[in-house]
Amino acid sequence: MRALIQRVTQAQVVVENETVGAIAGGLLVLVGVEKGDDEARADKLLHKLLHYRVFGDENDKMNLNVQQAGGSLLLVSQFTLAADTGSGMRPSFSSAAPPAEGERLFAYLVDKARERGEELGVGIETGRFGANMQVSLLNDGPVTFLLES
């Protein structure tokens, strides 16, 4: 699994003129599911998302995770993160999980994130799997990282 995380002061996902997910601050997480991914990889990715230290402390050093910073996660499925762009002038999606498997693992990630988020006091919002989504954000920094599990 791959996740492109962006530290944001706000982010939202709109589908058919309806806001389906929004956060005031935290991490916008674009998630790509690849063939061969499983629950163990999703669990590992979630651990990274909740504990990765990308928020500034009192000295403005990246020492705080999303919980410590009082932020939320906005999880958005994005199969294009699984693209192979190594050759040619058009991306190949042969390494992306089939849609049904991608949806199943993304739903698993969201369910586990909600469980852990409730325990930790981290809000969890999502986009809508497979939908044409309009994602807007105010990137803070900008701070952007690609995480892989």
MARTOR-268406 format. One line per field, with one value per atom (N, C-alpha, C): residue in three letters; atom name; x, y, z. Coordinates in steps of 0.05 Angstrom, whole numbers. Layout:
code	[ALA_...]
site	[CA_...]
px	[X_...]
py	[Y_...]
pz	[Z_...]
# end
This chain:
code	[MET_MET_MET_ARG_ARG_ARG_ALA_ALA_ALA_LEU_LEU_LEU_ILE_ILE_ILE_GLN_GLN_GLN_ARG_ARG_ARG_VAL_VAL_VAL_THR_THR_THR_GLN_GLN_GLN_ALA_ALA_ALA_GLN_GLN_GLN_VAL_VAL_VAL_VAL_VAL_VAL_VAL_VAL_VAL_GLU_GLU_GLU_ASN_ASN_ASN_GLU_GLU_GLU_THR_THR_THR_VAL_VAL_VAL_GLY_GLY_GLY_ALA_ALA_ALA_ILE_ILE_ILE_ALA_ALA_ALA_GLY_GLY_GLY_GLY_GLY_GLY_LEU_LEU_LEU_LEU_LEU_LEU_VAL_VAL_VAL_LEU_LEU_LEU_VAL_VAL_VAL_GLY_GLY_GLY_VAL_VAL_VAL_GLU_GLU_GLU_LYS_LYS_LYS_GLY_GLY_GLY_ASP_ASP_ASP_ASP_ASP_ASP_GLU_GLU_GLU_ALA_ALA_ALA_ARG_ARG_ARG_ALA_ALA_ALA_ASP_ASP_ASP_LYS_LYS_LYS_LEU_LEU_LEU_LEU_LEU_LEU_HIS_HIS_HIS_LYS_LYS_LYS_LEU_LEU_LEU_LEU_LEU_LEU_HIS_HIS_HIS_TYR_TYR_TYR_ARG_ARG_ARG_VAL_VAL_VAL_PHE_PHE_PHE_GLY_GLY_GLY_ASP_ASP_ASP_GLU_GLU_GLU_ASN_ASN_ASN_ASP_ASP_ASP_LYS_LYS_LYS_MET_MET_MET_ASN_ASN_ASN_LEU_LEU_LEU_ASN_ASN_ASN_VAL_VAL_VAL_GLN_GLN_GLN_GLN_GLN_GLN_ALA_ALA_ALA_GLY_GLY_GLY_GLY_GLY_GLY_SER_SER_SER_LEU_LEU_LEU_LEU_LEU_LEU_LEU_LEU_LEU_VAL_VAL_VAL_SER_SER_SER_GLN_GLN_GLN_PHE_PHE_PHE_THR_THR_THR_LEU_LEU_LEU_ALA_ALA_ALA_ALA_ALA_ALA_ASP_ASP_ASP_THR_THR_THR_GLY_GLY_GLY_SER_SER_SER_GLY_GLY_GLY_MET_MET_MET_ARG_ARG_ARG_PRO_PRO_PRO_SER_SER_SER_PHE_PHE_PHE_SER_SER_SER_SER_SER_SER_ALA_ALA_ALA_ALA_ALA_ALA_PRO_PRO_PRO_PRO_PRO_PRO_ALA_ALA_ALA_GLU_GLU_GLU_GLY_GLY_GLY_GLU_GLU_GLU_ARG_ARG_ARG_LEU_LEU_LEU_PHE_PHE_PHE_ALA_ALA_ALA_TYR_TYR_TYR_LEU_LEU_LEU_VAL_VAL_VAL_ASP_ASP_ASP_LYS_LYS_LYS_ALA_ALA_ALA_ARG_ARG_ARG_GLU_GLU_GLU_ARG_ARG_ARG_GLY_GLY_GLY_GLU_GLU_GLU_GLU_GLU_GLU_LEU_LEU_LEU_GLY_GLY_GLY_VAL_VAL_VAL_GLY_GLY_GLY_ILE_ILE_ILE_GLU_GLU_GLU_THR_THR_THR_GLY_GLY_GLY_ARG_ARG_ARG_PHE_PHE_PHE_GLY_GLY_GLY_ALA_ALA_ALA_ASN_ASN_ASN_MET_MET_MET_GLN_GLN_GLN_VAL_VAL_VAL_SER_SER_SER_LEU_LEU_LEU_LEU_LEU_LEU_ASN_ASN_ASN_ASP_ASP_ASP_GLY_GLY_GLY_PRO_PRO_PRO_VAL_VAL_VAL_THR_THR_THR_PHE_PHE_PHE_LEU_LEU_LEU_LEU_LEU_LEU_GLU_GLU_GLU_SER_SER_SER]
site	[N_CA_C_N_CA_C_N_CA_C_N_CA_C_N_CA_C_N_CA_C_N_CA_C_N_CA_C_N_CA_C_N_CA_C_N_CA_C_N_CA_C_N_CA_C_N_CA_C_N_CA_C_N_CA_C_N_CA_C_N_CA_C_N_CA_C_N_CA_C_N_CA_C_N_CA_C_N_CA_C_N_CA_C_N_CA_C_N_CA_C_N_CA_C_N_CA_C_N_CA_C_N_CA_C_N_CA_C_N_CA_C_N_CA_C_N_CA_C_N_CA_C_N_CA_C_N_CA_C_N_CA_C_N_CA_C_N_CA_C_N_CA_C_N_CA_C_N_CA_C_N_CA_C_N_CA_C_N_CA_C_N_CA_C_N_CA_C_N_CA_C_N_CA_C_N_CA_C_N_CA_C_N_CA_C_N_CA_C_N_CA_C_N_CA_C_N_CA_C_N_CA_C_N_CA_C_N_CA_C_N_CA_C_N_CA_C_N_CA_C_N_CA_C_N_CA_C_N_CA_C_N_CA_C_N_CA_C_N_CA_C_N_CA_C_N_CA_C_N_CA_C_N_CA_C_N_CA_C_N_CA_C_N_CA_C_N_CA_C_N_CA_C_N_CA_C_N_CA_C_N_CA_C_N_CA_C_N_CA_C_N_CA_C_N_CA_C_N_CA_C_N_CA_C_N_CA_C_N_CA_C_N_CA_C_N_CA_C_N_CA_C_N_CA_C_N_CA_C_N_CA_C_N_CA_C_N_CA_C_N_CA_C_N_CA_C_N_CA_C_N_CA_C_N_CA_C_N_CA_C_N_CA_C_N_CA_C_N_CA_C_N_CA_C_N_CA_C_N_CA_C_N_CA_C_N_CA_C_N_CA_C_N_CA_C_N_CA_C_N_CA_C_N_CA_C_N_CA_C_N_CA_C_N_CA_C_N_CA_C_N_CA_C_N_CA_C_N_CA_C_N_CA_C_N_CA_C_N_CA_C_N_CA_C_N_CA_C_N_CA_C_N_CA_C_N_CA_C_N_CA_C_N_CA_C_N_CA_C_N_CA_C_N_CA_C_N_CA_C_N_CA_C_N_CA_C_N_CA_C_N_CA_C_N_CA_C_N_CA_C_N_CA_C_N_CA_C_N_CA_C_N_CA_C_N_CA_C_N_CA_C]
px	[17_0_18_8_22_3_15_-1_16_4_16_2_18_7_15_-4_1_-9_9_1_-16_-40_-59_-70_-78_-93_-123_-130_-158_-158_-177_-181_-210_-219_-246_-248_-268_-274_-303_-308_-335_-341_-365_-375_-403_-406_-432_-443_-426_-433_-440_-433_-437_-411_-406_-381_-385_-368_-370_-350_-329_-309_-294_-288_-273_-259_-235_-221_-211_-209_-199_-168_-155_-126_-117_-94_-83_-70_-77_-65_-86_-82_-97_-81_-94_-80_-92_-77_-85_-74_-92_-85_-87_-65_-66_-61_-79_-77_-66_-45_-32_-38_-34_-37_-19_-28_-12_-15_-27_-31_-51_-48_-66_-71_-85_-92_-67_-47_-22_-9_-9_2_-15_-41_-59_-54_-51_-45_-19_1_27_25_10_7_-8_-29_-44_-26_-10_9_26_37_53_37_12_-4_-9_-14_-21_4_28_51_73_71_91_93_117_120_126_106_109_98_90_80_101_102_122_116_138_136_141_146_150_175_193_217_214_190_184_199_206_218_196_198_178_181_168_170_143_121_94_80_64_47_19_1_-25_-41_-39_-53_-42_-16_-3_-8_-12_-18_-48_-64_-93_-106_-95_-106_-123_-132_-149_-137_-148_-141_-164_-158_-178_-167_-179_-170_-185_-170_-181_-169_-185_-174_-165_-142_-131_-114_-127_-114_-90_-89_-67_-41_-40_-15_-1_-16_-4_6_6_14_44_51_78_84_102_108_137_149_177_184_165_171_147_152_131_120_99_87_59_51_25_28_16_19_6_17_5_-6_-29_-41_-42_-24_-24_-17_-4_3_-19_-39_-61_-78_-88_-107_-132_-145_-171_-191_-210_-228_-241_-251_-264_-245_-220_-200_-191_-187_-179_-200_-225_-247_-248_-244_-245_-222_-198_-175_-177_-187_-190_-211_-233_-254_-242_-225_-212_-195_-179_-162_-179_-201_-219_-231_-240_-252_-232_-208_-187_-179_-177_-171_-192_-217_-238_-236_-230_-227_-203_-180_-157_-160_-172_-176_-194_-214_-231_-215_-198_-182_-162_-151_-131_-141_-166_-177_-170_-167_-160_-185_-195_-218_-211_-230_-225_-248_-241_-260_-251_-269_-261_-274_-263_-276_-295_-302_-320_-306_-301_-286_-299_-282_-291_-306_-311_-326_-307_-318_-303_-304_-281_-280_-265_-274_-259_-247_-221_-206_-193_-199_-186_-172_-150_-134_-118_-110_-91_-67_-46_-23_-7_1_15_45_60_89_100_96_82_99_85_97_83_97_86_105_95_112_98_113_102_110_90_94_87_102_97_97_80_80_86]
py	[-24_0_25_45_70_92_111_134_159_178_205_222_231_246_275_293_322_334_348_363_387_389_409_425_450_465_461_452_444_428_411_395_384_380_370_354_336_320_325_332_338_317_305_287_297_303_312_335_355_380_376_352_347_341_355_350_324_304_278_274_290_289_315_323_348_348_360_363_392_401_429_429_407_406_378_371_344_334_310_298_290_300_289_265_242_217_205_206_193_165_145_117_101_87_69_41_23_-6_-20_-37_-51_-81_-96_-125_-136_-155_-168_-155_-131_-119_-135_-133_-148_-132_-144_-131_-123_-140_-135_-109_-105_-81_-56_-60_-38_-31_-51_-45_-30_-38_-25_4_8_35_52_42_57_65_46_53_77_76_99_125_123_147_160_144_154_162_153_158_173_178_192_221_230_256_277_291_312_339_341_367_379_406_420_421_418_421_450_456_484_497_480_491_490_484_481_458_438_413_393_377_356_333_337_317_307_318_310_295_275_260_273_263_275_277_257_257_279_280_300_329_332_358_365_346_352_352_336_336_312_311_290_278_256_243_245_253_251_231_207_184_184_184_186_164_147_126_139_129_140_118_104_81_90_115_124_124_122_120_94_74_48_47_70_71_65_52_48_69_88_110_108_84_81_82_76_77_87_97_106_133_142_168_165_141_137_118_124_107_80_60_33_28_16_10_-20_-35_-64_-73_-55_-63_-55_-41_-33_-58_-58_-80_-78_-100_-99_-82_-68_-50_-63_-87_-100_-104_-113_-117_-90_-71_-44_-33_-35_-25_-40_-66_-82_-73_-70_-63_-34_-16_11_13_-2_-3_-14_-34_-45_-24_-9_12_33_41_61_51_26_15_14_5_4_32_51_78_90_85_95_83_57_44_57_59_70_100_113_142_149_133_137_134_113_109_132_143_163_192_195_222_235_219_229_225_247_245_232_217_203_210_221_228_213_210_197_210_202_208_185_181_160_142_117_99_98_101_98_122_142_165_185_202_225_246_250_268_293_315_340_344_343_345_373_387_413_413_428_428_454_460_482_468_463_449_466_454_469_463_482_479_488_475_449_426_407_383_359_343_321_297_273_249_226_208_183_161_148_125_100_79_53_32_12_-9_-35]
pz	[0_0_0_-13_-14_-4_10_19_15_1_-2_20_39_61_58_63_62_88_101_125_116_128_119_143_137_157_152_128_122_96_94_70_69_44_41_15_14_-9_-16_-41_-51_-73_-72_-92_-100_-126_-136_-120_-115_-101_-71_-60_-32_-18_4_19_34_28_40_62_63_84_86_110_114_141_142_167_169_194_199_199_205_205_210_200_204_179_170_146_126_101_79_69_68_61_36_14_-11_-11_-13_-9_-35_-43_-66_-57_-67_-60_-84_-79_-101_-98_-121_-120_-99_-84_-64_-36_-35_-9_7_33_51_77_95_120_136_135_150_140_114_102_110_110_118_147_164_193_196_181_182_173_151_141_161_173_193_217_226_247_240_215_206_205_195_193_220_240_266_282_275_291_277_251_236_245_252_265_244_236_215_224_249_259_278_277_292_322_338_367_374_399_408_396_385_371_341_332_303_290_305_294_291_270_265_285_308_330_339_328_337_316_325_306_306_290_286_312_328_354_372_374_391_382_356_344_345_354_355_328_309_282_276_251_241_216_207_181_162_137_115_96_96_79_52_31_4_-14_-25_-43_-69_-78_-104_-117_-135_-148_-165_-174_-191_-176_-150_-135_-141_-151_-158_-186_-200_-228_-231_-253_-261_-282_-275_-293_-303_-301_-308_-337_-354_-383_-398_-422_-439_-430_-444_-439_-428_-420_-408_-385_-362_-338_-343_-331_-330_-303_-301_-275_-270_-283_-280_-251_-236_-208_-188_-197_-179_-173_-148_-141_-158_-164_-177_-160_-172_-157_-133_-135_-112_-89_-95_-74_-63_-80_-70_-51_-59_-42_-15_-16_9_28_17_35_44_26_35_57_55_76_102_99_123_137_121_132_146_133_145_171_172_196_219_213_233_242_223_230_249_244_261_289_291_317_333_320_333_337_318_321_345_349_373_398_399_423_428_406_408_407_401_398_372_351_324_307_296_278_252_241_215_196_174_152_127_108_83_59_36_11_5_-21_-29_-49_-43_-60_-88_-109_-136_-148_-132_-141_-155_-171_-182_-160_-147_-123_-130_-118_-119_-92_-91_-65_-64_-43_-39_-12_-11_13_14_39_43_56_39_48_68_90_111_109_99_96_70_48_45_56_67_78_65_49_35_36_42_43_30_17_6_26_37_55_41_46_35_57_55_75_62]
# end
